[in-house]
Amino acid sequence: MARRFAEEGAVVFIGDLKAETGKETAGEICKSGGKAFFISLDVTYEHSWVDAMAAVQAQAGRLDILVNNAGINIREPVEVMKVENLDTMLAVNVKGPFLGIKHAIPLLRSGGGGLIINISSVSGLIGHAFTPEAYTMTKGAVTLLTKAIAVRYAKDNIRCNSINPSTVNTPLMREFLKDPVKRQERIDEVPLRRLATEADVANAALFLASDEASFLNGVALPVDGGTTAD
């Protein structure tokens, strides 16, 4: 998403715990003629968001788009899930975007409005057979947080939408799906019979950020090849 937005001329700020990877991505964007900065960000700590927004304001003077993309999945069924693991998932998946939105809104408002994109999941729309309950709960919260923000802050010309992908073929998921049975399960549930790609999600985010999507607000956009339609 960072690369795709930069290709369209956005000044991109990449917030992550992984400094080496974040700086590498920002460097690649700059070498390709784009403009990108890395910000050290732990989405679970409020002071980290305060520092991140201050860095954006200092470097760019404004904020137009926030993409909340941090998320984790600790794969323990509800009956055996450790409370500390549940707390971790809630902190990253729910508290993270909540705090991001909290501290982005003043900057968005001061610039005359803008857009918030929350990355949810098909599991934020339906009960998913292959997904633990805690992940579904957190992504359901993200989907409804999106709608609540969309309704309250439309008056400030701030739109808020979520993207709800099915299984995305990322490096992390490729490791998980080395098990051929698991991989086939995920493919078979998609009417288009393939996994989502990183580009599928990035292009959806770019569309939501474009003028062509200026009347979309509070939308939960399934990028899922028809999974939630089946």
N, C-alpha and C positions, 0 to 999 in steps of 0.2 A: 504493500500500500504506500509506503514511504517513497519508493522508487516511482510508482505510477503517478502519484500526486506531483512529484518533482518534475516529471516529464511534461506536465501541463503547466509548469511555471510556478508552482507553489513553493514558498520557503518552508521547509519541513524541519520540525523539531522531533527527534526520536528520543522518547523517554523509556529507559529500561534499567534493570539491575545489572545487565551484562554489558559492562562498559566496553570491553574489547569488541564484541559483536556490533554494538551500537555505533561505535566510532568507525569501524570498518565499513558499515553500510553507509554512514554519512559521508565517509571519504569516497566511496564508489560513486555516490550521487554527485559529489562535487567534481570528480574527475570526468564525469559524463556531461558536465556543463550545467548541472543543477546547483541548488543551494540548500544545504542541510547542516544541521547542528545536532550534536548528541547532548542529552541532558540526563544526568544520573537521577533515576526516579524509582522510588519504592511506592507503589500505588496504595499500600496499606497504611502509610503514615501521612498524616495531614501536613506536617511541616515539610515533607518532601514535595507535596503538591504546591504548597506556598512558594517554595524555592523555585520549582519548575516554572510556575506562572510568572514569577519575577524575572526569570531568565528570558522567557519569551518576550516579555514587555521590554526588557533592556535591549535585546537584540533586534526585535522587529517592530516594537512600538504598538503592536496590536495582535489580536487573535481572531481568526475568522472561522476556523474549523477545529473541533476536538474529536479525535477518534479514540475511544476507549477499547483497547484490544487485548489488554492483559487478561489472562485467564489460566486456570489450572483444573485438572481433573484427577482427583485421588480415587482410584477405582475400587472402592469398598462398598458392598451392598449395605443397605440401611441396618440390617440386623447385626452387622459386625463392625460398622464404622466407628472408629475411635473419635471421641469428642474433640480431641485436639486437631484431628485432621478435618473435621467438619468446620471448626473455627477458622482454620487456615483457608479453606475454600470460600467461606463466607467473607473473609477479610479481603481476599484477592478479587473474587468474582462479583461481589456485591458492594462491599465498602469501597473498593477501588474506584469503580465508575461513579459512585455517589460522591466521593470526595473530589474526583476530577471535575464533575459537573459543578459542584459547589464553588470551586475556585476558578472555573473557566467562565461562568456566567457574568461576573462583573466585567471581565475583559471583553467578552462578546458584546455585552450591552453598550459598553463605552465606545465600541467601534460601529455602532448602529445595527448590530444583530449578527447572526451567523448560524452555524450548524453544529450540532452534536450528533455523532454517529456512535452507537454502542454495538459492539459485536456480541450478539447473543448466540443462539443455536436453534436448530430444529427442536432440540430438547427444551427450549423455552416456549415452544408452541404445543408440543404433544408429549405424552409419556413414550419414551423410546426404549425399545426392548433390550438394546445392548448398552444402555447407559445407566450408571448408578444413580440412585434417587437424589443424592445430595447435589450432583451436577445439574440435574433437571430442575431442582428447587432454585438453585442460584441463577440459572439462566432464565427461568420463569420470572424471577424478581427483576432481572435486567430488562426483559421485555416490557413489563408493566411500569418500571421506573421510567423507561423511555416515553411511554404514553402520558404519564403524569407530568413529566417535564414539558412535553410538547404542548399540553393543554395550558399549563400555568404561564409559560414564558413566550407563547406566541405573540402576546401583546408587545414584547420587546423585540420582535422580529427575529426571535431565536427558534429555529426548527430543531426537532430531535427525532431521529429515526433509528431503528435497529436493523441490523443484518442478521439473519437467522440461517446460517449455513448447515448443510448436512456435512458428513465427514469430508474434511479437506485434506488433500494429498500433500501435507507438509512433511519436512524431514522427521519431526516428532512422531507423526502418525505412520510414516513409512516404517519406522522402527517397530511400532505397535502392531502393524499389519503384516509383519513378516510371517506371522501365523497364517497360512493360506485359508484356513477355515474362517477366521475372523475377517480376512480381507474379502472373501467371497460373500459373507453375510452382509457386509456394508455395501458392496456393489449391487447385490440382488435386491436390496430394499429401494434402490433408486430407479424409477421408471426409465431414465435415460441410460441406465446400466454403466455408469462410470462414477468415479469420485469427483468431487468438486476440486478445482485447481486453485492455487493462490491467486492467479489472474482473474478467475471468476469472481472471487470476493473483492479483490482490489478494484475491478471495473465497476462492480455494484456500488462500492463506496464512492468512487469518482462520479458516478451518475447522480447519487444522492446529493453530492456537493455541488453539482452543476446547476446552472440557471434553468435547465430543462426540467429539473425536479423541484422548482421553487414552490410548488403548491402541495408537495408531499410533506406531511407533518404527522408524527405519531404512528408512522407505518412500521410494521414488522415485516421486512422483506425476506421471504424464503429464497435463498440461493441454494437450491436443493434438488434440482433435476426432477421435481415433482414428488419428492418423498412425502411431504405433508399433504399432498393432494390425493394420495392413494388410499 
